[in-house]
Amino acid sequence: MISHILHIPFPEQLDDVVWAQKWAQVKWLIENKMVAPKQPV
């Protein structure tokens, strides 16, 4: 999901800080109903 929404081809190659920032962005998008997860987060 992260790679699709944020256009990151290999999210597993991100360092922990950048990965956490990207995950926070995804959570914000979900909370503001801009994207919807397939399963509850």
Secondary structure as GFF3:
##gff-version 3
##sequence-region A 1 41
A	DSSP	alpha_helix	2	6	.	.	.	ID=ss1
A	DSSP	three_ten_helix	11	13	.	.	.	ID=ss2
A	DSSP	alpha_helix	16	31	.	.	.	ID=ss3
###
